Amino acid sequence: MKVFMEIRCPDGRDGGRKDAFPATHEEIHPTGMLSVVASLTPWSDHNQSPRNMYQCQMAKQTMAFSLQALCNRADQKLYHLKTPQSPIVRTSAYKKYCIDEYPTGTNAIVAVLSYTGYDMEDAMILNKSSVDRGMFHGLIYQTETIDLSDQKSRSDRSRKFFRRSNINKNSSIDSDGLPYVGQTIKPNEELYSIHNEVTNESRSIKHKGSEPVIVDYVAIDGKKLLQKASIRFRHPRNPIIGDKFSSRHGQKGVCSQLWPDVDMPFSGVTGMRPDLIINPHAFPSRMTIAMLLESVAAKGGSLHGKYVDATPFANSKNVNEETPPQSKTLVDELGEMLNVKGFNYHGTEVMYSGVYGTELTCEIFMGPVYYQRLRHMVSDKYQVRSTGTIDQITHQPIKGRKRGGGIRFGEMERDSMLAHGAAYLLHDRLHTCSDYHIADVCSICGSILTTSFVKPERRVGRAVKGLPPIRASKKVICHACQTSRGMETVAMPYVFKYLAAELAAMNIKLTLQLNNAA
């Protein structure tokens, strides 16, 4: 059957076929094997495959413009980019899937330059003035739903509703017991008020978070009684040191500095300063050539005022012409776009140091690249603890960021300290700052579990003027030896005493041999 099939050539031409025999079949375009997310990467055929897979994963983590009807939504958690842009360099999938309606990033001017040393190991320097003007500014929306009708017993369902107390009229809560829209609520400030009609009492519920929030939206549900409400909070999230960004080519990095605009390098021809500086060592081993092509293409596209098609596996030849001119490579076409406007063919520019004003020793590759802000932000992840809650059993600090816990100093960290011989630091982490405990030990039998305090007997003594009453010194005895002789105090981790108690439950006695020679 293939003999009688008229198949169109992949380049779109007739391949010498006569007009009497038009094409009946056509090969599937290579981009048909790509998913929606994968088809958004420009010139993905010029990238190493793992980088394309990284981008497919990170595209789902962008702090993007995810919906249009934001005012009518009450999502549990929603990330929102304030100033999104459409990419200059795009694939055909952008129009096909209407991605311009929901942009995912910003066209940032990126310079590939080793500057100040703060751009090592995938770190990047952001222009502070660009950030101040709104670049990569974002928000997190969180919705809290309060349902007072969802009580355990039926008799309590109609007894509670939202209402402000008549006593505290200067409160930040409205007369209906809910917060004002637009107000800032700090931690431990009143959030809403509940009134109990049986006891005729009002109770204020406080904001439990660790940072201030802005009330963005308040919705009530119910016609008769105010018993169900949804409060949407707004968390401003402007870029700070530690936030994560990435291009569309798997080149992810962390903001290391917000550098002042006056100290950023500038172009000698246009005077333009980059919004973002990345290290040139990000390219050789990762082989993301498409990112270099995107920078040159976006530069030419912005100068010519048009979008650049970057659909992968596409031929650079003109499809409409039957006999095209001498074939040019993709790089040639992009370089010509810059040459026509008087820019360097390779996309490089002579730049000057913003600090010293001297010309940099080599030309710098600079151009617009579509960068995405990811939802991994240091404000949501940092964990710090000085003193706080401890575990009731082990007397060690609890875990968990929300509970104000600490980060575990594990076996691998312990082994590292041992290998370096840092004995004092090891003792500090595992004992002094963990579960430091002073235990009473009997030096006769070596037990740490059979010791206890004995209540001192009251002594009748004369009260001397100006002196405190006479108190007997505390007495510790060992119940096994029935004596207080040989009692010593030993500093040890509390979990060691807990281990002795666990072993005693299994009928195993743990004893200590004390040596006072030191």
C-alpha angles and dihedrals in degrees: 000000000000089000091068096043118105105210121188116232117254091246091060097250130117096247093225094312116153120245090244090068108051119189116271099181137039134196118251112255113252091238088069089084092060125092123233092266095042092050090060094067109099115235092352088168088072094056133083107260097239089057091055090051091050089053092050088056096044094046087068090052098053121126089233141158092270103171143014102214095062094145091061098045129095103184119169091238128359132179116209132185113214101204110030123169137199114249118251091213110053143156126238088258091073091070095036094055096031093239090160087073089062109031119191106201152356135272100243125185102241125195119196099217141130099233128167094342092263090108098067123125098017094313117138136203117228124204105247093210091053090052091047089054091056107272111157093355111159146171138217117215118202125182125207117194119201117194114184093176091066095087129147097242127043092229091063096052098086096035101078130057139149116279136137120245115255091220099062102049094157090064123126088237120099122239091264090060095252129108124264117259111252098022123127116236118199125204114289092014121128113276105175139343129233123202123204110205094196096058092024090227131135123213126194120217115211130218108261101194126108097233137047117268134196119228104234104171138004121196127181129204122203137057103222110029129023097238104133127047138162119212118193117203127202122214115192111223113186118172114277135166109296099031118130126239134172142182123230090265103067093266099139124176146160128245107250101174141012095218121202114252093235091059096048118103115258136204116256093217106040100018088228119155121207122249092211136022122203130182119258090225088075091078115048100063096033096047096208094164091160090069090058090047090049092053093052093041094048090049091053093042093053091049092050093040097236142105119258119225110230101172109155121244091020120141116241091217122102107263096201096057117083094202106029122197122256106318118254127199122239091254090054092053093049092046091051090055089060095041092056090058094046099258129128114282092229096048095250127133137195107250135189129216113257091212103045101019091227125133115262113245095244139028114270125226106231135164145121116296125180105244127189127211110222126213094243101105128170091226089067096042111038115114125191133164136175104165128349148119118350131201113265095222105041098022087225124130113278123242129238132081095232092053094050093252132154136249115261119250095217138191095275092051089048092051090050091054090048092051090053093046092236095154097158093051091046091052091047095052099040100037120010097043096032119047106337109179135172110216131189111236128189108228091198099059098012094231123148096182103055096060123101143159121265118214108247117241117247112252120206107223138157115270106235115210113261094008128103119251118276114268127190117235116254116263128212120194135182110235092203094055095030091222140096094216116111096024112150134179116231127185110226140147109278090228088066089061088046089053090053090053092049091050091048088056087058090049093255117131119213117200134182128219109215121208119189094182091106 
